[in-house]
């Protein structure tokens, strides 16, 4: 099956962005309020960037205005930015020669002032020029130069941008394993920088690679995570290509009903945006899916839609090429006019000066010619000998330089490998220390209590009424200890080996009821009521690992019991959309302050005793976060001290059509 649409989709996800008119109006307002040339140049560059995707010709015009203002201000850094944004306009027009000239000019200026961040950006832009020419070797040469410099200055934005470009280059060449390595390295940096569009693109690219490798479950996990973020930031553009990625994954896995469902959703979102290229790609995908399943009537309908928008996109590309030629013509004409004006102004002075020079020159030339003839005759033989010696020395120097370069390259590779090994050893040592800390602090207490009770029993020093009291306390502590061991072993295995998610169709109501029955005795001891508001007959069907979700529910309900007083209540309920199911565990306990909420999901970053002085390990909520994210969802808390807490998490949910189909399948089975 074809992957052309996918490559076109995920490598250039921002090519067809919608013009931000509000931002442009704001920048024009700021421009009118200042006469300082450096500030004006910076604002004009930002306007050029805003027009880059929607109107490249306008972007070039504002870029040239920014260059003029920066030259008047004599500010090299601002001038380099203006030249770079002008080059980006040429790049979007498809005039790669003019774009390359601007990018190299900006690079030379940034090198002259030591602007390391700007140099990284220029290296990436030049690499993009080579990518457009399919010269991947030269492109990756510049990307790697950018990556080395970005790592040296520890600029995470430059590092993540370069890793993403390296991943795209590998993906275009079919090196999926290498591309996956780059995208997975870029993803946590983009998450840390809160670059949500960048996170969406990285997740979708990783999902694409897993689809190509046949690992459809992993592909769906990453695509669903991307969809959740696109839905969160309400980005129809991002949502359009993520939905198409989901459809591609289902199509390749031969789940044609879901493939059609998500492809139609992608087409609907693209039509809302009037994004012609996205409409074209979604229509092409639907045509391919219907052709595969033999539904030629629908295939023909979407092929017709694809053809209509394909002609429209081709027309726009032709207009962009015409605009590129017009810009080049206007630029050359302006240069010729300036040259003509300058020439006319200096012509008379040059003619007068030339007459004087000719008179002196004729006499001087005669004398020099005689002297030169004598010197040339004597020196020609010596010159040939020197040239020969220089050529031999130059060959020796070049060979020595090549040998040094190879040795330097080998040393750099060894250094990188040693650094990776060091980082892995440090990480494993941290895991070991964390394990020892939990064992020493949280497991030792219950065992010491058990030992003391056994010693009292052995000497007959414990009355029967006290024995029953201690037995109940010890039973509760041992149950908590067993759950702690479960959490601890699962967490340790995830850190050492990674977690394997086994998603399947499940009813959340059954898991909620099972955990309520398990934890009711613990709640009754504190006089706390638990209410299940998830109705079994209407609960949405969701795709997730039921063992992981069971562990999440147990930890959240157990935590709610821990921080409730006698007479408080706990309620479990759900909310559903076409894409996600939200599970809510709400209590009327003591609540959590805002400062503690910020670090509550970190590993052992927050451990407090319960209302009955119950101990905690600080591990359960960290596990919950890992499990929910592994299943394509997210988890958060809403709380107010003295009022109570609501822990909420989302899971991928089938739409109405899929639930009806699942019900029919259950009936047939």
VEXDREN-2710 file (C-alpha; in Angstrom, 1 decimal):
% VEXDREN-2710
k/r/px/py/pz
1/UNK/0.0/0.0/0.0
2/UNK/1.2/3.5/-0.8
3/UNK/2.8/5.7/1.9
4/UNK/3.2/8.8/-0.3
5/UNK/0.4/10.6/1.5
6/UNK/1.9/9.9/4.9
7/UNK/5.3/11.2/3.9
8/UNK/3.8/14.3/2.4
9/UNK/1.7/14.7/5.6
10/UNK/4.1/14.3/8.5
11/UNK/7.4/15.7/7.2
12/UNK/6.0/19.2/6.4
13/UNK/3.1/19.5/8.8
14/UNK/3.1/23.3/8.9
15/UNK/3.4/24.0/5.2
16/UNK/-0.3/24.8/4.7
17/UNK/-0.9/26.8/7.8
18/UNK/-3.6/29.5/8.0
19/UNK/-2.5/33.1/8.1
20/UNK/-2.7/34.6/11.6
21/UNK/-4.4/37.9/10.7
22/UNK/-4.7/38.9/14.4
23/UNK/-0.9/38.6/14.9
24/UNK/-0.2/40.6/11.7
25/UNK/-2.5/43.4/12.8
26/UNK/-0.8/43.6/16.2
27/UNK/2.6/43.7/14.6
28/UNK/1.6/46.6/12.3
29/UNK/0.2/48.4/15.3
30/UNK/3.6/48.0/17.1
31/UNK/5.4/49.2/13.9
32/UNK/3.5/52.4/13.8
33/UNK/4.4/53.2/17.4
34/UNK/8.2/53.2/17.0
35/UNK/10.8/55.1/14.9
36/UNK/13.8/53.2/16.2
37/UNK/15.3/51.5/13.1
38/UNK/16.5/48.3/15.0
39/UNK/13.1/47.8/16.5
40/UNK/11.4/48.4/13.2
41/UNK/13.6/45.9/11.5
42/UNK/12.8/43.3/14.1
43/UNK/9.0/43.8/13.8
44/UNK/9.2/43.8/10.0
45/UNK/11.1/40.5/10.2
46/UNK/8.3/39.1/12.4
47/UNK/5.7/40.3/9.8
48/UNK/7.6/38.5/7.1
49/UNK/7.6/35.3/9.1
50/UNK/3.8/35.6/9.6
51/UNK/3.3/35.9/5.9
52/UNK/5.8/33.1/5.0
53/UNK/3.3/30.2/4.5
54/UNK/0.2/32.1/3.3
55/UNK/1.7/34.8/1.0
56/UNK/5.5/34.2/0.3
57/UNK/5.7/37.1/-2.1
58/UNK/4.4/39.5/0.6
59/UNK/6.9/37.9/3.1
60/UNK/9.8/38.7/0.7
61/UNK/8.7/42.4/0.4
62/UNK/8.6/42.8/4.2
63/UNK/11.9/41.0/4.5
64/UNK/13.5/43.5/2.2
65/UNK/12.1/46.4/4.2
66/UNK/13.5/44.7/7.3
67/UNK/16.9/44.5/5.7
68/UNK/16.9/48.2/4.8
69/UNK/15.9/49.2/8.4
70/UNK/18.6/46.9/9.9
71/UNK/21.3/48.4/7.6
72/UNK/20.3/51.9/8.7
73/UNK/20.5/50.8/12.4
74/UNK/23.9/49.1/11.8
75/UNK/22.7/46.1/13.9
76/UNK/24.3/42.9/12.5
77/UNK/22.2/40.5/14.6
78/UNK/18.9/42.1/13.5
79/UNK/20.2/42.3/9.9
80/UNK/21.0/38.5/9.9
81/UNK/17.5/37.8/11.1
82/UNK/16.0/40.0/8.3
83/UNK/18.1/38.3/5.6
84/UNK/17.1/34.8/7.0
85/UNK/13.4/35.6/7.0
86/UNK/13.7/36.9/3.4
87/UNK/15.4/33.6/2.4
88/UNK/12.5/31.7/4.0
89/UNK/10.1/33.5/1.7
90/UNK/12.1/32.5/-1.3
91/UNK/12.1/28.9/0.0
92/UNK/8.3/28.8/0.2
93/UNK/8.1/30.2/-3.4
94/UNK/10.3/27.3/-4.5
95/UNK/13.2/29.7/-5.5
96/UNK/15.8/27.6/-3.8
97/UNK/18.8/29.4/-5.4
98/UNK/17.8/32.8/-4.0
99/UNK/16.8/31.1/-0.6
100/UNK/20.3/29.5/-0.4
101/UNK/22.0/32.9/-1.2
102/UNK/20.1/34.6/1.7
103/UNK/20.7/31.7/4.1
104/UNK/24.5/31.7/3.5
105/UNK/24.6/35.5/3.8
106/UNK/22.8/35.3/7.1
107/UNK/25.2/32.5/8.2
108/UNK/28.3/34.6/7.5
109/UNK/26.9/37.6/9.5
110/UNK/26.1/35.3/12.5
111/UNK/29.5/33.8/12.4
112/UNK/31.1/37.2/12.4
113/UNK/29.4/38.1/15.7
114/UNK/29.5/34.6/17.3
115/UNK/25.7/34.2/17.4
116/UNK/25.6/30.5/18.2
117/UNK/21.8/30.1/18.3
118/UNK/21.5/31.9/15.0
119/UNK/24.2/29.8/13.4
120/UNK/22.3/26.6/14.4
121/UNK/19.2/28.0/12.7
122/UNK/21.2/28.8/9.6
123/UNK/22.7/25.3/9.4
124/UNK/19.2/23.8/9.6
125/UNK/17.9/26.1/6.9
126/UNK/20.7/25.2/4.6
127/UNK/20.1/21.6/5.3
128/UNK/16.5/22.1/4.3
129/UNK/17.6/23.5/1.0
130/UNK/19.6/20.3/0.3
131/UNK/16.6/18.2/1.4
132/UNK/14.5/19.9/-1.2
133/UNK/17.1/18.9/-3.8
134/UNK/17.1/15.3/-2.5
135/UNK/20.8/15.7/-1.5
136/UNK/20.5/13.9/1.8
137/UNK/24.2/13.5/2.4
138/UNK/24.9/17.3/2.3
139/UNK/21.7/18.0/4.3
140/UNK/22.7/15.7/7.1
141/UNK/26.2/17.2/7.1
142/UNK/24.7/20.6/8.0
143/UNK/22.1/19.1/10.4
144/UNK/25.0/17.3/12.3
145/UNK/27.0/20.5/12.5
146/UNK/23.9/22.2/13.9
147/UNK/23.4/19.4/16.4
148/UNK/27.0/19.5/17.7
149/UNK/26.9/23.3/18.2
150/UNK/23.4/23.1/19.9
151/UNK/24.7/20.4/22.3
152/UNK/27.7/22.5/23.0
153/UNK/25.7/25.6/23.9
154/UNK/22.9/23.4/25.5
155/UNK/20.1/25.1/23.6
156/UNK/17.2/22.7/23.8
157/UNK/15.1/24.5/21.2
158/UNK/17.9/24.1/18.6
159/UNK/18.6/20.5/19.6
160/UNK/14.9/19.5/19.3
161/UNK/14.6/21.3/15.9
162/UNK/17.7/19.6/14.5
163/UNK/16.8/16.1/15.8
164/UNK/13.4/16.5/14.1
165/UNK/15.0/17.5/10.8
166/UNK/17.4/14.5/11.0
167/UNK/14.4/12.3/11.6
168/UNK/12.6/13.7/8.5
169/UNK/15.7/13.1/6.4
170/UNK/16.0/9.5/7.5
171/UNK/12.3/9.0/7.0
172/UNK/12.5/10.3/3.4
173/UNK/15.3/7.8/2.7
174/UNK/13.4/4.9/4.2
175/UNK/15.7/4.5/7.2
176/UNK/12.8/4.0/9.6
177/UNK/14.8/2.7/12.6
178/UNK/17.2/5.7/12.4
179/UNK/14.3/8.1/12.0
180/UNK/12.5/6.6/15.0
181/UNK/15.7/7.2/17.1
182/UNK/15.8/10.9/16.2
183/UNK/12.1/11.5/16.7
184/UNK/12.1/9.8/20.1
185/UNK/15.1/11.9/21.2
186/UNK/13.3/15.1/20.1
187/UNK/10.0/14.3/21.7
188/UNK/10.9/14.8/25.4
189/UNK/12.7/18.1/24.6
190/UNK/9.6/19.4/22.8
191/UNK/7.4/18.3/25.8
192/UNK/9.8/20.1/28.2
193/UNK/9.7/23.2/26.0
194/UNK/5.8/22.9/25.9
195/UNK/6.0/23.0/22.1
196/UNK/2.7/21.3/21.6
197/UNK/2.5/21.5/17.8
198/UNK/6.1/20.1/17.8
199/UNK/5.0/17.3/20.2
200/UNK/2.0/16.5/17.9
201/UNK/4.3/16.2/14.8
202/UNK/6.8/14.0/16.6
203/UNK/4.2/11.7/18.0
204/UNK/2.5/11.4/14.6
205/UNK/5.9/10.7/12.8
206/UNK/6.6/8.0/15.4
207/UNK/3.2/6.5/14.8
208/UNK/3.8/6.5/11.0
209/UNK/7.1/4.6/11.5
210/UNK/5.4/2.0/13.7
211/UNK/2.7/1.6/11.0
212/UNK/5.3/1.0/8.4
213/UNK/7.0/-1.6/10.6
214/UNK/3.8/-3.5/11.2
215/UNK/3.5/-2.6/14.9
216/UNK/0.0/-1.2/14.6
217/UNK/-0.8/-1.2/18.4
218/UNK/2.2/1.1/19.0
219/UNK/1.3/3.2/16.0
220/UNK/-2.3/3.7/17.4
221/UNK/-0.9/4.6/20.9
222/UNK/1.2/7.4/19.5
223/UNK/-1.4/8.7/17.1
224/UNK/-4.0/8.8/19.9
225/UNK/-1.6/10.7/22.2
226/UNK/-1.2/13.2/19.3
227/UNK/-4.9/13.4/18.8
228/UNK/-5.4/14.1/22.6
229/UNK/-3.0/17.1/22.5
230/UNK/-4.5/18.5/19.2
231/UNK/-7.9/18.3/20.8
232/UNK/-6.6/20.0/23.9
233/UNK/-5.2/23.0/22.1
234/UNK/-8.1/23.0/19.7
235/UNK/-6.0/22.9/16.6
236/UNK/-8.1/21.8/13.6
237/UNK/-5.0/21.8/11.4
238/UNK/-3.1/19.4/13.6
239/UNK/-6.2/17.3/14.2
240/UNK/-6.7/16.9/10.5
241/UNK/-3.4/15.2/9.8
242/UNK/-3.5/13.2/13.0
243/UNK/-6.9/11.7/12.1
244/UNK/-5.5/10.9/8.7
245/UNK/-2.6/9.1/10.4
246/UNK/-5.0/7.1/12.4
247/UNK/-6.9/6.1/9.3
248/UNK/-3.6/5.1/7.5
249/UNK/-2.7/2.9/10.5
250/UNK/-6.1/1.1/10.5
251/UNK/-6.0/0.8/6.7
252/UNK/-2.6/-0.9/6.7
253/UNK/-3.8/-3.2/9.5
254/UNK/-6.8/-4.1/7.4
255/UNK/-9.4/-2.7/9.9
256/UNK/-11.2/-1.0/7.1
257/UNK/-14.3/0.2/9.1
258/UNK/-12.1/2.3/11.4
259/UNK/-9.9/3.4/8.5
260/UNK/-13.0/4.8/6.7
261/UNK/-14.3/6.4/10.0
262/UNK/-11.1/8.3/10.8
263/UNK/-10.5/9.3/7.1
264/UNK/-14.0/10.9/6.9
265/UNK/-13.3/12.7/10.2
266/UNK/-10.1/14.1/8.7
267/UNK/-11.9/15.2/5.6
268/UNK/-14.6/17.0/7.6
269/UNK/-11.9/18.9/9.6
270/UNK/-10.0/19.8/6.4
271/UNK/-13.2/21.1/4.8
272/UNK/-13.8/23.3/7.9
273/UNK/-10.4/24.8/7.4
274/UNK/-10.8/24.9/3.6
275/UNK/-7.3/23.4/3.5
276/UNK/-7.2/22.3/-0.1
277/UNK/-4.1/20.1/0.1
278/UNK/-5.5/18.3/3.2
279/UNK/-8.8/17.8/1.5
280/UNK/-7.0/16.3/-1.5
281/UNK/-5.0/13.9/0.6
282/UNK/-8.0/12.8/2.7
283/UNK/-10.0/12.2/-0.5
284/UNK/-7.2/10.2/-2.0
285/UNK/-6.9/8.1/1.1
286/UNK/-10.7/7.3/1.1
287/UNK/-10.5/6.4/-2.6
288/UNK/-7.6/4.0/-1.8
289/UNK/-9.5/2.4/1.1
290/UNK/-12.7/1.9/-0.8
291/UNK/-10.8/0.5/-3.8
292/UNK/-9.1/-2.0/-1.5
293/UNK/-12.4/-3.3/-0.1
294/UNK/-14.1/-3.3/-3.6
295/UNK/-16.6/-0.5/-3.0
296/UNK/-16.0/1.2/-6.4
297/UNK/-19.0/3.5/-6.2
298/UNK/-17.6/5.3/-3.1
299/UNK/-14.1/5.0/-4.5
300/UNK/-15.1/6.8/-7.7
301/UNK/-16.9/9.6/-5.7
302/UNK/-13.8/10.3/-3.6
303/UNK/-11.5/10.0/-6.7
304/UNK/-13.6/12.8/-8.3
305/UNK/-13.2/15.0/-5.2
306/UNK/-9.4/14.2/-5.2
307/UNK/-9.1/15.2/-8.8
308/UNK/-10.9/18.5/-8.3
309/UNK/-8.7/19.6/-5.4
310/UNK/-5.5/18.2/-7.1
311/UNK/-6.1/20.5/-10.0
312/UNK/-6.6/23.4/-7.6
313/UNK/-3.4/22.7/-5.7
314/UNK/-1.4/22.3/-8.9
315/UNK/-2.8/25.7/-10.1
316/UNK/-1.7/27.3/-6.8
317/UNK/1.8/25.8/-7.2
318/UNK/2.0/27.3/-10.7
319/UNK/1.0/30.7/-9.4
320/UNK/3.7/30.5/-6.7
321/UNK/6.3/29.7/-9.5
322/UNK/5.0/32.7/-11.5
323/UNK/5.3/34.9/-8.4
324/UNK/8.8/33.7/-7.8
325/UNK/9.9/34.7/-11.3
326/UNK/8.1/38.1/-10.9
327/UNK/10.0/38.7/-7.7
328/UNK/13.4/37.8/-9.3
329/UNK/12.6/40.1/-12.3
330/UNK/11.6/43.0/-10.0
331/UNK/14.8/42.6/-8.0
332/UNK/17.0/42.5/-11.0
333/UNK/15.3/45.6/-12.5
334/UNK/15.7/47.6/-9.3
335/UNK/19.4/46.7/-9.2
336/UNK/19.9/47.8/-12.9
337/UNK/18.1/51.1/-12.2
338/UNK/20.4/51.8/-9.2
339/UNK/23.4/50.9/-11.2
340/UNK/22.4/53.3/-14.0
341/UNK/21.8/56.2/-11.7
342/UNK/25.2/55.7/-10.0
343/UNK/26.9/55.4/-13.4
344/UNK/25.5/58.6/-14.8
345/UNK/26.5/60.5/-11.7
346/UNK/30.1/59.5/-11.9
347/UNK/30.6/59.4/-15.7
348/UNK/32.0/62.9/-16.3
349/UNK/34.4/62.7/-13.3
350/UNK/35.6/59.3/-14.6
351/UNK/36.2/60.6/-18.1
352/UNK/38.4/63.6/-16.9
353/UNK/40.3/61.3/-14.6
354/UNK/40.9/58.8/-17.3
355/UNK/42.4/61.4/-19.7
356/UNK/45.0/62.2/-17.1
357/UNK/45.7/58.6/-16.3
358/UNK/46.2/57.8/-20.0
359/UNK/48.9/60.4/-20.4
360/UNK/50.9/59.2/-17.4
361/UNK/50.1/55.6/-18.2
362/UNK/51.6/55.5/-21.7
363/UNK/55.0/56.6/-20.5
364/UNK/54.9/54.4/-17.4
365/UNK/53.8/51.4/-19.5
366/UNK/56.7/51.6/-21.8
367/UNK/59.2/51.6/-19.0
368/UNK/57.4/48.8/-17.1
369/UNK/57.2/46.6/-20.2
370/UNK/60.9/46.7/-20.7
371/UNK/61.6/45.9/-17.1
372/UNK/59.0/43.2/-16.9
373/UNK/60.5/41.4/-19.9
374/UNK/63.9/41.2/-18.3
375/UNK/62.4/40.0/-14.9
376/UNK/60.1/37.5/-16.5
377/UNK/62.8/35.9/-18.5
378/UNK/65.0/35.4/-15.4
379/UNK/62.3/34.4/-13.1
380/UNK/60.2/32.0/-15.2
381/UNK/62.6/29.1/-14.6
382/UNK/62.8/29.7/-10.9
383/UNK/59.0/30.1/-10.7
384/UNK/58.4/26.7/-12.2
385/UNK/60.7/25.1/-9.7
386/UNK/59.0/26.8/-6.7
387/UNK/55.5/25.8/-8.1
388/UNK/56.6/22.2/-8.3
389/UNK/57.9/22.2/-4.7
390/UNK/54.7/23.9/-3.5
391/UNK/52.5/21.3/-5.2
392/UNK/54.4/18.4/-3.5
393/UNK/54.1/20.2/-0.1
394/UNK/50.4/20.8/-0.6
395/UNK/49.8/17.1/-1.4
396/UNK/51.6/16.1/1.8
397/UNK/49.6/18.6/3.9
398/UNK/46.3/17.5/2.4
399/UNK/47.1/13.8/3.2
400/UNK/48.0/14.7/6.8
401/UNK/44.9/16.8/7.2
402/UNK/42.7/13.9/5.9
403/UNK/44.4/11.6/8.4
404/UNK/43.8/14.0/11.3
405/UNK/40.1/14.4/10.3
406/UNK/39.6/10.6/10.3
407/UNK/41.2/10.3/13.7
408/UNK/39.1/13.2/15.1
409/UNK/35.9/11.6/13.7
410/UNK/36.8/8.3/15.4
411/UNK/37.5/10.0/18.7
412/UNK/34.2/11.9/18.6
413/UNK/32.2/8.7/17.9
414/UNK/34.0/6.9/20.8
415/UNK/33.2/9.9/23.1
416/UNK/29.5/9.9/22.1
417/UNK/29.3/6.1/22.8
418/UNK/31.0/6.5/26.2
419/UNK/28.7/9.3/27.1
420/UNK/25.6/7.2/26.3
421/UNK/27.0/4.3/28.4
422/UNK/27.6/6.7/31.3
423/UNK/24.1/8.1/31.1
424/UNK/22.6/4.6/31.1
425/UNK/24.7/3.6/34.1
426/UNK/23.7/6.7/36.0
427/UNK/20.0/6.0/35.2
428/UNK/20.3/2.4/36.4
429/UNK/22.1/3.4/39.5
430/UNK/19.3/5.9/40.3
431/UNK/16.7/3.1/39.9
432/UNK/18.7/0.9/42.3
433/UNK/18.9/3.8/44.9
434/UNK/15.2/4.4/44.6
435/UNK/14.4/0.7/45.1
436/UNK/16.6/0.5/48.2
437/UNK/15.1/3.7/49.6
438/UNK/11.5/2.2/49.3
439/UNK/12.5/-1.1/50.7
440/UNK/14.4/0.4/53.6
441/UNK/11.7/3.0/54.5
442/UNK/8.3/1.5/53.5
443/UNK/8.6/-2.2/53.7
444/UNK/10.7/-2.5/56.9
445/UNK/8.0/-0.9/59.1
446/UNK/5.2/-3.5/58.7
447/UNK/7.7/-6.4/59.0
448/UNK/9.1/-5.0/62.3
449/UNK/5.5/-4.7/63.6
450/UNK/4.8/-8.3/62.6
451/UNK/8.1/-9.4/64.3
452/UNK/7.1/-7.6/67.6
453/UNK/3.6/-9.1/67.6
454/UNK/5.1/-12.6/67.1
455/UNK/7.6/-12.1/70.0
456/UNK/4.7/-11.1/72.4
457/UNK/2.7/-14.1/71.3
458/UNK/5.6/-16.4/71.9
459/UNK/6.0/-15.4/75.5
460/UNK/2.2/-15.2/76.1
461/UNK/2.4/-11.5/77.1
462/UNK/-0.5/-10.3/74.8
463/UNK/-4.2/-10.4/76.1
464/UNK/-6.8/-11.7/73.7
465/UNK/-8.6/-8.4/73.4
466/UNK/-5.4/-6.7/72.5
467/UNK/-4.5/-9.5/70.1
468/UNK/-7.7/-8.9/68.1
469/UNK/-7.0/-5.2/68.0
470/UNK/-3.4/-5.6/66.8
471/UNK/-4.5/-8.3/64.3
472/UNK/-6.9/-5.9/62.5
473/UNK/-4.2/-3.2/62.4
474/UNK/-1.6/-5.7/61.2
475/UNK/-4.0/-7.1/58.5
476/UNK/-4.5/-3.6/57.1
477/UNK/-0.7/-2.9/57.1
478/UNK/0.1/-6.2/55.3
479/UNK/-2.6/-5.5/52.7
480/UNK/-1.1/-2.1/52.0
481/UNK/2.4/-3.7/52.0
482/UNK/1.3/-6.2/49.3
483/UNK/-0.1/-3.4/47.2
484/UNK/3.1/-1.4/47.6
485/UNK/5.1/-4.5/46.5
486/UNK/2.9/-4.8/43.4
487/UNK/3.5/-1.1/42.6
488/UNK/7.2/-1.4/43.3
489/UNK/7.7/-4.4/41.1
490/UNK/5.7/-3.1/38.2
491/UNK/7.6/0.3/38.4
492/UNK/11.0/-1.4/38.6
493/UNK/10.2/-3.6/35.6
494/UNK/9.0/-0.6/33.6
495/UNK/12.3/1.3/34.4
496/UNK/14.6/-1.7/33.6
497/UNK/12.8/-3.3/30.7
498/UNK/9.9/-1.0/29.6
499/UNK/6.2/-1.7/29.7
500/UNK/4.3/-3.7/27.0
501/UNK/0.7/-2.3/26.6
502/UNK/-1.9/-5.0/25.6
503/UNK/-4.9/-2.9/24.6
504/UNK/-8.2/-4.7/24.2
505/UNK/-12.0/-3.9/24.2
506/UNK/-13.2/-3.5/27.8
507/UNK/-16.1/-2.1/29.9
508/UNK/-14.9/0.4/32.4
509/UNK/-17.9/-0.2/34.7
510/UNK/-16.8/-3.8/35.4
511/UNK/-13.3/-2.7/36.5
512/UNK/-14.8/0.1/38.7
513/UNK/-17.1/-2.3/40.5
514/UNK/-14.3/-4.9/41.0
515/UNK/-12.1/-2.4/42.7
516/UNK/-15.0/-1.0/44.8
517/UNK/-15.7/-4.5/46.1
518/UNK/-11.9/-5.0/46.8
519/UNK/-11.6/-1.8/48.8
520/UNK/-15.0/-1.6/50.6
521/UNK/-13.6/-3.3/53.8
522/UNK/-10.9/-0.7/54.0
523/UNK/-13.5/2.1/53.5
524/UNK/-15.9/0.6/56.1
525/UNK/-13.2/0.6/58.8
526/UNK/-13.1/4.5/58.4
527/UNK/-16.9/4.8/58.0
528/UNK/-16.5/6.1/54.3
529/UNK/-19.1/5.4/51.6
530/UNK/-18.1/4.5/48.0
531/UNK/-20.7/5.1/45.2
532/UNK/-20.4/3.7/41.7
533/UNK/-22.2/6.0/39.2
534/UNK/-20.9/4.2/36.1
535/UNK/-24.0/2.4/34.8
536/UNK/-23.2/-1.0/33.3
537/UNK/-25.7/-0.8/30.5
538/UNK/-24.6/2.6/29.1
539/UNK/-20.9/2.7/29.9
540/UNK/-18.8/3.5/26.8
541/UNK/-16.5/0.7/25.4
542/UNK/-12.8/1.8/25.4
543/UNK/-9.5/0.3/24.1
544/UNK/-6.9/0.0/26.8
545/UNK/-4.9/-2.5/28.9
546/UNK/-7.4/-3.6/31.5
547/UNK/-4.7/-4.8/34.0
548/UNK/-3.0/-1.3/33.9
549/UNK/-6.4/0.5/34.3
550/UNK/-7.3/-1.8/37.2
551/UNK/-4.1/-0.8/38.9
552/UNK/-4.8/2.9/38.3
553/UNK/-8.4/2.6/39.7
554/UNK/-7.1/0.7/42.8
555/UNK/-4.5/3.4/43.5
556/UNK/-6.8/6.3/43.1
557/UNK/-9.7/4.8/45.2
558/UNK/-7.2/3.7/47.9
559/UNK/-5.7/7.2/48.0
560/UNK/-9.2/8.7/48.3
561/UNK/-9.9/6.5/51.3
562/UNK/-6.6/7.4/52.8
563/UNK/-7.3/11.1/52.8
564/UNK/-11.0/11.0/53.9
565/UNK/-12.4/11.4/57.4
566/UNK/-15.2/9.4/58.9
567/UNK/-18.5/10.2/57.2
568/UNK/-16.9/11.4/53.9
569/UNK/-17.9/9.9/50.6
570/UNK/-16.2/8.8/47.3
571/UNK/-17.9/8.8/43.9
572/UNK/-16.7/7.2/40.6
573/UNK/-18.3/8.4/37.4
574/UNK/-17.5/8.8/33.6
575/UNK/-18.0/11.3/30.8
576/UNK/-17.7/10.4/27.1
577/UNK/-17.0/12.0/23.7
578/UNK/-16.5/10.5/20.3
579/UNK/-12.7/10.3/20.9
580/UNK/-12.2/9.9/24.7
581/UNK/-13.7/8.5/27.9
582/UNK/-13.0/10.5/31.0
583/UNK/-13.0/8.6/34.4
584/UNK/-13.5/10.7/37.6
585/UNK/-12.7/9.6/41.1
586/UNK/-14.1/12.3/43.4
587/UNK/-13.9/12.5/47.2
588/UNK/-15.0/14.9/50.0
589/UNK/-11.8/14.5/51.9
590/UNK/-9.2/17.0/53.1
591/UNK/-8.1/18.2/49.7
592/UNK/-4.7/19.2/48.3
593/UNK/-3.1/22.6/48.2
594/UNK/-2.0/24.2/44.9
595/UNK/1.8/23.8/45.6
596/UNK/1.4/20.1/46.2
597/UNK/-0.7/19.6/43.1
598/UNK/2.3/20.7/40.9
599/UNK/4.5/17.7/42.1
600/UNK/1.9/15.1/43.1
601/UNK/2.6/12.8/40.1
602/UNK/6.4/12.8/40.5
603/UNK/8.3/9.8/41.9
604/UNK/8.4/10.1/45.7
605/UNK/8.3/13.8/45.4
606/UNK/5.3/14.0/47.8
607/UNK/4.5/11.5/50.6
608/UNK/2.1/12.4/53.4
609/UNK/0.2/10.5/56.1
610/UNK/-3.5/9.9/55.7
611/UNK/-6.3/11.0/58.1
612/UNK/-5.7/7.8/60.2
613/UNK/-1.9/8.3/60.0
614/UNK/-1.7/5.8/57.1
615/UNK/1.8/5.7/55.4
616/UNK/2.4/6.2/51.7
617/UNK/5.3/5.5/49.4
618/UNK/4.8/8.3/46.9
619/UNK/5.0/5.7/44.1
620/UNK/1.3/5.0/43.2
621/UNK/0.4/8.3/41.4
622/UNK/3.7/8.2/39.4
623/UNK/2.7/4.7/38.2
624/UNK/-0.8/5.9/37.4
625/UNK/0.6/8.7/35.2
626/UNK/2.9/6.2/33.3
627/UNK/0.1/3.7/32.8
628/UNK/-2.4/6.3/31.5
629/UNK/0.1/7.8/29.1
630/UNK/1.1/4.3/27.8
631/UNK/-2.6/3.8/26.9
632/UNK/-2.9/7.1/24.9
633/UNK/-4.5/9.2/27.7
634/UNK/-3.6/11.8/30.3
635/UNK/-4.3/12.3/34.0
636/UNK/-4.7/15.4/36.2
637/UNK/-6.1/16.5/39.6
638/UNK/-8.5/19.3/40.6
639/UNK/-8.6/20.0/44.3
640/UNK/-9.4/22.5/47.0
641/UNK/-8.2/22.2/50.6
642/UNK/-11.1/21.4/53.0
643/UNK/-13.5/20.6/50.1
644/UNK/-12.1/17.5/48.5
645/UNK/-10.3/16.2/45.3
646/UNK/-11.2/15.0/41.8
647/UNK/-8.6/12.8/40.0
648/UNK/-9.5/12.5/36.3
649/UNK/-8.0/10.5/33.5
650/UNK/-8.9/9.9/29.8
651/UNK/-8.8/6.8/27.7
652/UNK/-9.3/6.3/23.9
653/UNK/-13.0/5.7/23.3
654/UNK/-14.8/4.3/20.3
655/UNK/-17.4/6.6/18.6
656/UNK/-21.1/5.9/18.4
657/UNK/-20.8/3.9/15.2
658/UNK/-18.0/1.7/16.6
659/UNK/-20.0/1.0/19.8
660/UNK/-23.0/-0.1/17.8
661/UNK/-20.7/-2.4/15.7
662/UNK/-19.1/-3.8/18.9
663/UNK/-22.6/-4.5/20.3
664/UNK/-23.6/-6.4/17.2
665/UNK/-20.4/-8.5/17.3
666/UNK/-21.0/-9.3/21.0
667/UNK/-24.6/-10.4/20.1
668/UNK/-23.3/-12.6/17.2
669/UNK/-20.7/-14.2/19.5
END
